[in-house]
Amino acid sequence: MKALPTQFVLHKVTKRRRFSLLHLITYIVIALLIIIIIYPFFNSYQSVFKNPEVYIYVLLTSIIFWFWDSYYSWFSAS
């Protein structure tokens, strides 16, 4: 299974642990930055920070990716 550039950096900088909170925080920050960049293209009438759906999408996206990274990278390292 291929890793994304974020995973390469995280696995080089940190020790490889399952369900690391540092990885989760990193994924939350990256997801928030991506939504801040993309959101104005689709909703120019509303601020990205005033919409509560944005925070739900950020959390769900980062948690799903965190589980995927923790589970599959653990077994692919063996």
N, C-alpha and C positions, 0 to 999 in steps of 0.2 A: 504494500500500500504506500502510495506516495505521500509525502508530507508537504505542507504549505510553507512558504518562507517564514511565517511566524513560528511555526513549530520548529524549524531548523534553529532559529535564534534562541528560542526558549529552552530547547533541549541541550544546546551548547552552553548556555549561560548557567542554567540551573541543573541540579541533579534530577535524574529521571525518576519521578515519583508519580504514583497514581493519584489523581484528583488533588493536585497542588492548588492551593488558594492563589498563589502568585500567577499561575496560568489563567485561572478564572478572572482575576482582576485585569490581567492583560487583555483577555478576550473581550471583557466588558468595555474597556477603554477603546480598543480597536473598533468594535461594533458601533460605539457611540460616535467616533470620528467619521466612520463611513456613512452613517445615517445623517450626520450634520452636513457632510459634503453632498450627498445625493438628495436629501429631502427638499431643498429649495427648487430643484428642477420639476418636482411633481406638485408641490403645494407652495406657491409663491405668496399666497394670501395670509399665511399663518406662520408664526414663529415655531421653530422646531422644539423649543423648550416648553412651550405652552400646551403641547399636545401629549396627554398621558399615554397614548398608544405607542409613542416612540420609545418610551422607557420599557414598556412591556416587550416590544420587539427586540430591543437591545438585550434585555435580560434573557429572553427565550433563545435568541440566537447564540448568545455567548454560552449559556448553559448547555445547549445541544452540542455546540462545538467542543466544549470542555469535556463532556461525556465521551464524545466520539474520539477526541484526542487521547484522553486518559485510557480508555478501553483498548482501542486498536493499536496505539503506539506501544502499550505495555506488551501485547502479544506479538507484535512484529519485531520487537527487540530481542526476543528469545531465539 
